[in-house]
Amino acid sequence: MSEDATAAIAEAFTAEWGRIVATLIGQTGDWDLAEDCAQQAFAEAVRRWPRDGVPLRPGAWLTTVARNRAIDRLRHEKMKGERLREVTRLLADGVEEDDPLCAGEDGIEDERLRLMFTCCHPALSLEARVALTLRTLAGLSTTEIARAFLVSEATMAKRLVRAKHKIVNARIPYRVPPAHLLPQRTSGVLAVLYLLFNAGYTASAGPELIRADLCAEAIRLARALNLLMPEESEGSGLLALMLFQHSRRLARVDRNGDLVTLEDQDRSLWDRREVSEANALLHAALSAGAAGPYQLQAAIAACHANAEDAAATSWSQVAGLYERLLEVMPQPLVRLNHAVAISMAEGPAEGLMLVDQILASGELRDYHLLHATRANLLSRLERPLDAAEALRVALNCSPSAAERRHLNKRLAEARGS
């Protein structure tokens, strides 16, 4: 396949997948049909674009192909005549190549937000809402979503099937809810955006550490949600958190694509415009009242983003913020990050004690960053053999090629010390 066609298909997938699936779900009510036909459209693009050239309007081309596949499937299934005529009419009227993206009848300019709010209906569990939206809206594979949740692929596949069935059986409406019901959906929507960003910020599979397309999509949707619900301070806090983290993207890997730790990053590469925007968003969010988990995480990120260098970071302030975060978000990953902050503020022995408590609980037994953190603390305590063993365990758990290269480099250093 030509490089131009490959790049065009990848770009179209990021830009159009969610819109195509959302359109077909809205018109057919069949989630599996929508995903299958979208996949078939991209498969057709892989076959035809290198030969025929990239269409002038890739999104319209893909949507038309997906729409036609849906009509063919519905005809093949020998649906009742009246229903088939109605679906065919809807699909035929669904996309015109010259149509701009227009606001729907519920006032939302992006159909993907409508899909997101449908996926985040309170009748579904929080994990089901997040997983279904990541699969349907962003096109993440079941494997990627399973890794984001730290569960097996088979477990995640079952959850996705159950979530789709529940939407159909419970007749959950495909729309953005009225204003008085929006707060009920907010936590699920924010969780979706947060995991979507994290899936790109530290890619769960593949040769690259960062998937810029997923990060950009999460930020774009977070901005749209912030415009829809400007009074939602946690939404502003989440957007600030994303921008703080995204501002470091150019410094997080070197020219070879290898990981550069926060301590060693060239801070002149950080995007100061994004830091400035994030600071303003965070200030406004914190002024609105009690801080929620996203605002607290953004405040932690701000401590790093606004420090001139690693040595200037106020680790005692970071540790204090993590303690507050643990009160509202008592999760093992937060405990791990708190342990790191304590190790920097009070010393590696104190941090190692907290890390070993997490390890003993078994909660993050297969999480590579737990073992990598433990190795770092053991190295600071001048226990190179124990550090090397912890790094070997981390390597066995790490799914990212970039992170494995980084861990191998650290392991070589530990063996040589």
For each residue, the residues with C-beta under 8 A, 3 or more apart:
1: 5 6 46 50
2: 5 6 50
3: 6 7
4: 7 8 54
5: 1 2 8 9 49 50 54
6: 1 2 3 9 10
7: 3 4 10 11
8: 4 5 11 12 49 54 58
9: 5 6 12 13 42 45 46 49
10: 6 7 13 14 213
11: 7 8 14 15 58
12: 8 9 15 16 42 45 58 59 62
13: 9 10 16 17 42 139
14: 10 11 17 213 216 217
15: 11 12 19 58 59
16: 12 13 19 20 58 59 62 63
17: 13 14 20 21 38 42 137 138 139
18: 21 22 111 112 115 136 137 138 139
19: 15 16 22 23 59 63 110 111 112
20: 16 17 23 24 34 38 41 59 62 63 66
21: 17 18 24 25 34 35 38 115 136 137 139
22: 18 19 25 26 34 111 112 114 115 137
23: 19 20 26 27 63 67 94 95 111
24: 20 21 27 28 30 33 34 37 38 66 67 70 91
25: 21 22 28 29 30 31 34 115 118 136 174
26: 22 23 29 111 114 174
27: 23 24 87 90 91 94
28: 24 25 33 34 70 74 87 90 91
29: 25 26 168 174
30: 24 25 33 34
31: 25 34 35 136 164 167 168
32: 35 36 164
33: 24 28 30 36 37 70 73 74
34: 20 21 22 24 25 28 30 31 37 38 66 70 136
35: 21 31 32 38 39 135 136
36: 32 33 39 40 69 73
37: 24 33 34 40 41 66 67 69 70 73
38: 17 20 21 24 34 35 41 42 62 66 139
39: 35 36 42 43
40: 36 37 43 44 65 66 69
41: 20 37 38 44 45 62 63 65 66 69
42: 9 12 13 17 38 39 45 46 62
43: 39 40 46 47
44: 40 41 47 48 65
45: 9 12 41 42 48 49 58 61 62 65
46: 1 9 42 43 49 50
47: 43 44 50 51
48: 44 45 51 52
49: 5 8 9 45 46 52 53 54 55
50: 1 2 5 46 47
51: 47 48
52: 48 49
53: 49
54: 4 5 8 49 58
55: 49 58 60 61
56:
57: 60 61 97
58: 8 11 12 15 16 45 54 55 61 62
59: 12 15 16 19 20 62 63
60: 55 57 63 64 95 96 97
61: 45 55 57 58 64 65
62: 12 16 20 38 41 42 45 58 59 65 66
63: 16 19 20 23 41 59 60 66 67 94 95
64: 60 61 67 68 95 97
65: 40 41 44 45 61 62 68 69
66: 20 24 34 37 38 40 41 62 63 69 70
67: 23 24 37 63 64 70 71 91 92 94 95
68: 64 65 71 72
69: 36 37 40 41 65 66 72 73
70: 24 28 33 34 37 66 67 73 74 87 91
71: 67 68 74 75 87 88 91
72: 68 69 75 76
73: 33 36 37 69 70 76 77
74: 28 33 70 71 77 79 84 87 88
75: 71 72 78 79 84
76: 72 73
77: 73 74
78: 75
79: 74 75 83 84 87
80: 83 84
81: 84 85
82: 85 86
83: 79 80 86 87
84: 74 75 79 80 81 87 88
85: 81 82 88 89
86: 82 83 89 90
87: 27 28 70 71 74 79 83 84 90 91
88: 71 74 84 85 91 92
89: 85 86 92 93
90: 27 28 86 87 93 94
91: 24 27 28 67 70 71 87 88 94
92: 67 88 89
93: 89 90
94: 23 27 63 67 90 91
95: 23 60 63 64 67 99
96: 60 99
97: 57 60 64
98:
99: 95 96 102
100:
101: 109 110
102: 99 109
103: 107 108 109
104: 107 108 109 111 114
105:
106: 114 175 176
107: 103 104 176
108: 103 104 111 113 114 176 228
109: 101 102 103 104 113 224
110: 19 101 113 114 221 224
111: 18 19 22 23 26 104 108 114 115
112: 18 19 22 115 116 137 221
113: 108 109 110 116 117 176 221 224 225 228
114: 22 26 104 106 108 110 111 117 118 174 175 176
115: 18 21 22 25 111 112 118 119 133 136 137 174
116: 112 113 119 120 133 137 189 192 221
117: 113 114 120 121 175 176 177 185 189
118: 25 114 115 121 167 172 173 174 175
119: 115 116 124 129 132 133 136 137 163 167 188 192
120: 116 117 124 129 133 185 188 189 192
121: 117 118 124 129 167 172 185
122: 184 185 188
123: 166 170 172
124: 119 120 121 128 129 132 163 166 167 188
125: 128 129
126: 129 130 187 188 191
127: 130 131 149 159
128: 124 125 131 132 159 160 162 163 166
129: 119 120 121 124 125 126 132 133 163 188 191 192
130: 126 127 133 134 149 188 191 192 195
131: 127 128 134 135 145 149 156 159 160 163
132: 119 124 128 129 135 136 160 163 164
133: 115 116 119 120 129 130 136 137 138 192 196
134: 130 131 137 138 140 144 145 148 192 195 196 199
135: 35 131 132 138 139 140 142 145 160
136: 18 21 25 31 34 35 115 119 132 133 139
137: 17 18 21 22 112 115 116 119 133 134 192
138: 17 18 133 134 135 196 199 214 217
139: 13 17 18 21 38 135 136
140: 134 135 144 145 148 196 199 214
141: 144 145
142: 135 145 146 153 156 157 160
143: 146 147 153 204 205
144: 134 140 141 147 148 199 204 205
145: 131 134 135 140 141 142 148 149 156 160 199
146: 142 143 149 151 152 153 155 156
147: 143 144 150 204 205 399
148: 134 140 144 145 195 198 199 204
149: 127 130 131 145 146 156
150: 147 366 367
151: 146 155 156
152: 146 155 156
153: 142 143 146 156 157
154: 157 158
155: 146 151 152 158 159
156: 131 142 145 146 149 151 152 153 159 160
157: 142 153 154 160 161
158: 154 155 161 162
159: 127 128 131 155 156 162 163
160: 128 131 132 135 142 145 156 157 163 164
161: 157 158 164 165
162: 128 158 159 165 166
163: 119 124 128 129 131 132 159 160 166 167
164: 31 32 132 160 161 167 168
165: 161 162 168 169
166: 123 124 128 162 163 169 170 172
167: 31 118 119 121 124 163 164 170 172
168: 29 31 164 165 171
169: 165 166
170: 123 166 167
171: 168
172: 118 121 123 166 167
173: 118
174: 25 26 29 114 115 118
175: 106 114 117 118
176: 106 107 108 113 114 117 182
177: 117 181 182 184 185
178: 181 182
179: 182
180:
181: 177 178 184 185
182: 176 177 178 179 185 186 229
183: 186 232
184: 122 177 181
185: 117 120 121 122 177 181 182 188 189
186: 182 183 189 190 229 232 234 235
187: 126 190 191
188: 119 120 122 124 126 129 130 185 191 192
189: 116 117 120 185 186 192 193 225
190: 186 187 193 194 225 234 235 238 294
191: 126 129 130 187 188 194 195
192: 116 119 120 129 130 133 134 137 188 189 195 196
193: 189 190 196 197 218 221 222 225 238 242
194: 190 191 197 198 218 238 241 294
195: 130 134 148 191 192 198 199
196: 133 134 138 140 192 193 199 200 214 217 218 221
197: 193 194 200 201 214 215 218 219 222 242 245 246
198: 148 194 195 201 202
199: 134 138 140 144 145 148 195 196 203 204 211 214
200: 196 197 203 210 211 212 213 214 215 216 217 218
201: 197 198 210 214 215 245 246
202: 198 209 210 400 403
203: 199 200 206 208 209 210 211 214 400
204: 143 144 147 148 199 399 400
205: 143 144 147 399 400
206: 203 211 400 401
207: 257 401 402
208: 203 211 253 257 401 402
209: 202 203 252 253 257 259 400 402 403
210: 200 201 202 203 215 249 252 253
211: 199 200 203 206 208 214 215
212: 200 215 216 249
213: 10 14 200 216 217
214: 138 140 196 197 199 200 201 203 211 217 218
215: 197 200 201 210 211 212 218 219 242 246 249
216: 14 200 212 213 219 220
217: 14 138 196 200 213 214 220 221
218: 193 194 196 197 200 214 215 221 222 242
219: 197 215 216 222 223 239 242 243 246
220: 216 217 223 224
221: 110 112 113 116 193 196 217 218 224 225
222: 193 197 218 219 225 226 235 238 239 242
223: 219 220 226 227 239
224: 109 110 113 220 221 227 228
225: 113 189 190 193 221 222 228 229 232 235
226: 222 223 229 230 232 235 236 239
227: 223 224 230
228: 108 113 224 225
229: 182 186 225 226 232 235
230: 226 227 236
231: 288
232: 183 186 225 226 229 235 236
233: 236 237 284 285 286 288 289 292 295
234: 186 190 237 238 285 292 293 294 295
235: 186 190 222 225 226 229 232 238 239 294
236: 226 230 232 233 239 240 281 282 284 285 288 295
237: 233 234 240 241 281 282 285 286 291 292 294 295 296 297 298
238: 190 193 194 222 234 235 241 242 294 298
239: 219 222 223 226 235 236 242 243 278 281
240: 236 237 243 244 277 278 279 281 282 285 295 298 301 302
241: 194 237 238 244 245 278 294 297 298 301
242: 193 197 215 218 219 222 238 239 245 246
243: 219 239 240 246 247 274 275 277 278 281
244: 240 241 247 248 274 275 278 298 301 302 304 305
245: 197 201 241 242 248 301
246: 197 201 215 219 242 243 249 271 274
247: 243 244 270 271 272 274 275 278 305
248: 244 245 251 252 262 265 269 270 271 305
249: 210 212 215 246 252 271
250: 269 270 271
251: 248 260 265 266 267 269 270
252: 209 210 248 249 259 260 265
253: 208 209 210 256 257 258 259 260 402
254: 257 258 260
255:
256: 253
257: 207 208 209 253 254 402
258: 253 254 402 405 406 409
259: 209 252 253 402 403 405 406
260: 251 252 253 254 264 265 266
261: 264 265
262: 248 265 304 310
263: 310
264: 260 261 310
265: 248 251 252 260 261 262 269 270
266: 251 260 269
267: 251 270 308 309
268:
269: 248 250 251 265 266
270: 247 248 250 251 265 267 275 305
271: 246 247 248 249 250 274 275
272: 247 275 276
273: 276 277
274: 243 244 246 247 271 277 278
275: 243 244 247 270 271 272 278 279 305 306
276: 272 273 279 280
277: 240 243 273 274 280 281
278: 239 240 241 243 244 247 274 275 281 282 298 301 302 305
279: 240 275 276 282 283 302 305 306
280: 276 277 283 284
281: 236 237 239 240 243 277 278 284 285 298
282: 236 237 240 278 279 285 286 295 298 299 302
283: 279 280 286 287
284: 233 236 280 281 287 288
285: 233 234 236 237 240 281 282 288 291 295 298
286: 233 237 282 283 291 295 299
287: 283 284
288: 231 233 236 284 285
289: 233
290:
291: 237 285 286 295 296 299 324
292: 233 234 237 295 296 328
293: 234 296 297 325 328 329
294: 190 194 234 235 237 238 241 297 298
295: 233 234 236 237 240 282 285 286 291 292 298 299
296: 237 291 292 293 299 300 321 324 325 328 329
297: 237 241 293 294 300 301 325
298: 237 238 240 241 244 278 281 282 285 294 295 301 302
299: 282 286 291 295 296 302 303 321
300: 296 297 303 304 318 321 322 325
301: 240 241 244 245 278 297 298 304 305
302: 240 244 278 279 282 298 299 305 306
303: 299 300 306 307 313 314 317 318 321
304: 244 262 300 301 307 313 318
305: 244 247 248 270 275 278 279 301 302
306: 275 279 302 303
307: 303 304 310 312 313 314
308: 267 312
309: 267 312
310: 262 263 264 307 313
311:
312: 307 308 309
313: 303 304 307 310 318 344
314: 303 307 317 318
315: 318 319 341 344 345
316: 319 320 345
317: 303 314 320 321
318: 300 303 304 313 314 315 321 322 341 344 345
319: 315 316 322 323 338 341 342 344 345 346
320: 316 317 323 324
321: 296 299 300 303 317 318 324 325
322: 300 318 319 325 326 334 337 338 341
323: 319 320 326 327 338
324: 291 296 320 321 327 328
325: 293 296 297 300 321 322 328 329 334 338
326: 322 323 329 330 334 335 338
327: 323 324 330
328: 292 293 296 324 325
329: 293 296 325 326 334
330: 326 327 334 335
331: 334 335
332: 335 336 358 361 363 364
333: 336 337 364 367
334: 322 325 326 329 330 331 337 338
335: 326 330 331 332 338 339 354 358
336: 332 333 339 340 355 358 364 367 369 370 373
337: 322 333 334 340 341
338: 319 322 323 325 326 334 335 341 342 354
339: 335 336 342 343 351 354 355 358 373
340: 336 337 343 344 351 373
341: 315 318 319 322 337 338 344 345
342: 319 338 339 345 346 350 351 354
343: 339 340 346 347 348 350 351 352 377 380
344: 313 315 318 319 340 341 351
345: 315 316 318 319 341 342
346: 319 342 343 350 351
347: 343 350 351
348: 343 351 352 377 380 381
349: 352 353 381
350: 342 343 346 347 353 354
351: 339 340 342 343 344 346 347 348 354 355 377
352: 343 348 349 355 356 374 377 378 381
353: 349 350 356 357
354: 335 338 339 342 350 351 357 358
355: 336 339 351 352 358 359 370 373 374 377
356: 352 353 359 360 374
357: 353 354 360 361
358: 332 335 336 339 354 355 361 363 364 370
359: 355 356 362 364 365 370 374
360: 356 357
361: 332 357 358
362: 359 365
363: 332 358
364: 332 333 336 358 359 367 370
365: 359 362 370
366: 150 397
367: 150 333 336 364 370 371 397
368: 371 372 394 395 397 398 399 403 407
369: 336 372 373 394
370: 336 355 358 359 364 365 367 373 374 394
371: 367 368 374 375 390 391 393 394 397
372: 368 369 375 376 390 391 394 398 407 410
373: 336 339 340 355 369 370 376 377
374: 352 355 356 359 370 371 377 378 390
375: 371 372 378 379 387 388 390 391 394 410 414
376: 372 373 379 380 387
377: 343 348 351 352 355 373 374 380 381
378: 352 374 375 381 383 384 386 387 390
379: 375 376 382 383 384 387 414 417
380: 343 348 376 377
381: 348 349 352 377 378
382: 379
383: 378 379 386 387
384: 378 379 387 388 414 415 417
385: 388 389
386: 378 383 389 390
387: 375 376 378 379 383 384 390 391 414
388: 375 384 385 391 392 411 414 415
389: 385 386 392 393
390: 371 372 374 375 378 386 387 393 394
391: 371 372 375 387 388 394 395 407 410 411 414
392: 388 389 395 396 411
393: 371 389 390 396 397
394: 368 369 370 371 372 375 390 391 397 398 407
395: 368 391 392 398 404 407 408 411
396: 392 393
397: 366 367 368 371 393 394
398: 368 372 394 395 403 404 407
399: 147 204 205 368 403
400: 202 203 204 205 206 209 403 404
401: 206 207 208 404 405
402: 207 208 209 253 257 258 259 405 406
403: 202 209 259 368 398 399 400 406 407
404: 395 398 400 401 407 408
405: 258 259 401 402 408 409
406: 258 259 402 403 409 410
407: 368 372 391 394 395 398 403 404 410 411
408: 395 404 405 411 412
409: 258 405 406 412 413
410: 372 375 391 406 407 413 414
411: 388 391 392 395 407 408 414 415
412: 408 409 415 416
413: 409 410 416 417
414: 375 379 384 387 388 391 410 411 417
415: 384 388 411 412
416: 412 413
417: 379 384 413 414
